[in-house]
Amino acid sequence: MNDAKKAAGEQAAELVRTGMRVGLGTGSTTAYALRAIGRRIRESSLHVMGVPTSFASERLARECGIPLTTLDDIDELDLALDGADEVSPDLDLIKGRGGAHTREKVVAAQARRFIVLTDPSKDVDRLGAKRVLPVEVLPMATGPVLRTLSGLGADASLRMGREKDGPVVTDQGFWLIDAQFDGGIDDPAHVDRTLRDTPGVLDHGLFLDMATDVFVGHPDGSVEHRQRDE
Ligand code: 5RP
């Protein structure tokens, strides 16, 4: 799928114009966009400012030579570019495989256009059909949030480190719970509301009514552009 991710990332990077303020998402697909923006800064005097969505995207942006700013210093982003784990036919998303969904949502919400970069493996008829829904929690709220997710019909567990003992700790110092919904999520809006109303949940990986555009890269290098109906 790397050719597909590269095609989506590089085509989306072409939307960036001089003077724009751009949200810089996290993940392997968006990394192709960040590298392409970096090349244009070096080779064709593109001037942009980026707001990173994670320590990972901040480090990659610095490596690519993309100047950075913060949401305290600017009041709006022209574009946010980011990947997704699942995309529904309505362009709703599950994000957060990389544990960056909380900052990704903050940044996407400040953007006039939220451009999502994917490949065909991310398409689902129903959110939660293929991937888990990540939920970022205050560590002491883990038990109550696990019980809330169980009440919503999910099989939920704490995400554990691979090369570090104990739970994965996010960029914010919180923990992650991964919720598996057998057969997908029946009512994403209800899950969204319930989790938002649960004390101790910082945020979760459902991005409903947020994506304005999805660029789906294909292995032959072609890119399909989908847009949300207004
Ligand atoms: C990180 C994310 C990523 O954007 C999502 O997991 C897609 O990643 P990739 O482009 O590597 O498939 O939400 O939290």
Residues whose N, C-alpha, C, O or C-beta is under 5 A from the ligand:
A	BS01	5RP	T26 G27 S28 T29 T30 D82 G83 A84 D85 K95 G96 R97 G98 G99 A100 H101
